[in-house]
Amino acid sequence: MLSDTRSWPAPSPQRGPWGHCEIPVILNVYDLTTWNNYSYWCGLGIFHSGIEVHGFEYGFGAHDLPLSGVFEVEPRNCPGFIYRCSIFLGYTKMIRSEFRAFMEHIVSDYHGDTYHLIFKNCNHFTDDICSRLTGKRIPGWVNRLAHLGEVCSCLLPESLQLPVVKQTPEYHVYSEDGSESMSMITAREPTESDDADQDRSLLSPSSAGEVAFIKEVHR
């Protein structure tokens, strides 16, 4: 069991053997309930997690639309959760622009309406991202209750077997002159205007504590 490390020196980027810069990949873990203060030391608990890369944290959440459920927040400051610890997972060689493109394309695998507490939650997302970036998995205890739920799904109440709807995604869109507008997304077919907006959309939220969903790049 890892110790509860709320404040720690984050690893710095380093140079690989061929001179390439390697960027740290960090798992930020949050408590969903104060009950975790007791169950954590037994290897159990209900946790949310996000992946921190290039100075931003990425997570997966639920809403009721077939659109991006992947969002970006300030590291270790995800709204609605209590930060517990950070875990260094390894390094990626992706530069910022490559990583941005990677995240925009992976969104198609993580629409908000596909979120499921047991079978496809935020910890499944971070485990997938970590595996793709570093070849490693997140610690088993982070998603242990979901794994137990997969085995005993027939015993779960119906409310835990259905996706949880949280919020309709909002995007911070920045025009070329730097002015900001907020757009509420509704379910519809993409248009040429949407493609143009993609080029002006920033992945980062406009201020600390806000959630910005990442727009999907259609393959």
C-alpha positions, 0 to 999 in steps of 0.5 A: 500500500502506498503512503498518503502523500498529499505534498510531494516533489513532482518529477521533472522532465528529463533527457532520454538516451537520444536527447529526447525530452521525457515528460513525467506521467502522474496519477492524481488520486481523490477521495469520493467519501470521507469513509476512505480515511478508514478503508484506504489502509485496508486496500479499499475505497471509492476513488476518482483519478486523473492523469497529469501530463504537461502541466494539466490533469485529464479525467473522464466523467459522465453526462447524457450526450454522445460527446466527449466525457474527457475533461481537463482541470488544474492538477490536484484540483478536480472540483467535487473531490478531495485530493488524496495523493499523487503517484509517479507512473513513468515518462512519455516522449510525446511533446505537448502538441503530440500529446494534445493530438493524442488526447483529442483522438482518444476522446472517441473512446470515452463519450460521456454517455458511455460512463459506467461506475463499474465497467467504464469509470474514471479509473479505467480511463486513467489506466488506459491512458497510463498503459498507452503512454508508459506501458504500465498500469495504475495501482490496483487499489485505485479501482479495486471496488470496481473490479470486485463489482465486475465479479459480483455485478449480479448482486449490485443495486440497479442504480450502480449498474447504470451510467451516472449522468453528471453534467452537460459538457461546456467548452471554453472557446477562444477566438483569434483576438483572445476573447472567450465565450462559453458554448453549451454542446447539444447532441447533433451532427458535426458541421464545418463550423464545428471543425473551425471551432476545434482549431480555436478551442483550448484544452485548458479551463479558463480558471482554477477549479473549472472543468473544460471538456476536450473536443473530439477530433473525428477520425 
